C-alpha cells in the first residue's frame, strides 16, 4: 500500500475506464464507489461530447464530467452543460481554410455538444444516422461557435496527418488526437483536459499534487503534465500511446484487465 492517497480521481473513458465493449467492469465500478464513499470525487475526462455520455450515467450518475477534451463541463446528474470554451467562427474559418490549402483532401466535422455536423465527404465512424447527426457545408459549420473541430484524412498515416495539422494550426488553437485513424481534434487555444480537470478540482479545493489521472492517448498528455509536475500521479494504461507513456509517473494494466481499479486498490 502507498502512503500517497488522491483527493480527486480523474480518468479517461475509451481505452482506459471502458472495456472494448463500451462497458465498465463490476470490479472497477466497486472500486470507484469505494473511493466516492470516502469523499473522493471521480471525474470523467474524455474527448467524447456530451451526447456520448448517456450510458456512463448508469455507472456514475452524478458529478461533473470534462467532455470534448476540456471544452465542455457536463453535470451528469442533470445532464446539463455547465460551461463551454468554444472555438469562435473567426478561428474556425482561419483554421479550416489553412488546413484545406495545405492538404486539400482534409474533411471537417464539428461538435456542438449535443449536435454533430459533418461535410458530405467526411465519413463518421460512429453515430451514423443517429439523432443530432447531420450533413452540412463547411460554410454552415464555421458560422457559429463549436465545442470541437474535427479534421480527418482518409489516406495519410495518423501521426503524419496530426503533425501536419499541428504545424498549420500553430498557436491559433489546440490540436490533439485520441484516435487510431488520421483524425485531429481541435479545441480553442489553451483548452485541454488539464484545464477542464483543473476547474473541477478547484471547485473541490484540490490541487494537482493531490490528483491521480488515468489515460491512454495523446489527448491525455496535458493532464498528465499538469499532475506530474505538481507531484500527483499520472497513470498510463499498459497499452498507452508511447508519447503518453513518456509523460507518466506510473503504468497500470490494460482497460481489459481493470487497470484503473488495480492501481486504485494499491493505494
VENVEN-V173613 format. One line per field, one symbol per residue. ss: DSSP state (A for helix, B for strand, O for the rest). psi: psi as a letter, one per 40 degrees, with the letter a starting at -180 (. if undefined). A space follows every 10 residues. Layout:
# VENVEN-V173613
ss->???
psi->???
This chain:
# VENVEN-V173613
ss->OOOOOOOBBB BOOBOOOBOO OOOOOAAAAA AAAAAAAOOO BBBBBOOOOA AAOOAAAAOO OOOBBBBAAA OBBBBOOOOB BBBBOOBOAA AAAAAAAAAA AAOOOOBBBB BOOOOBBBOO OOOOOOOOOO OOBBBOOAAA AOOOOBOBBB BBOOOOOAAA AAAAAAAAAO OOBBBBOOOO OOBBBBBBOO OOAAAAAAAA AAAOOOOAAA BBBBBOOAAA AAAAAAAAOO OOBBBBBOOO OAAAAAAOOB BBOOAAAOAA AAAAAOO
psi->iidhhiehhh hichecdiid efihiddddd dddddddeeh ihhhhieiid eeeddedddg eiihihiffe dhhhhddefh hdihgihidd dddddddddd ddgdfhiiii heceihiiid dhgidifhei hehiiiiddd deeiiidhhh hihediiddd dddddddddb edihhaieie ighhhhiihe hidddddddd dddefhidef hhhiieidee ddddddddde eahhhiidei idddddeidi haaideefdd ddddee.
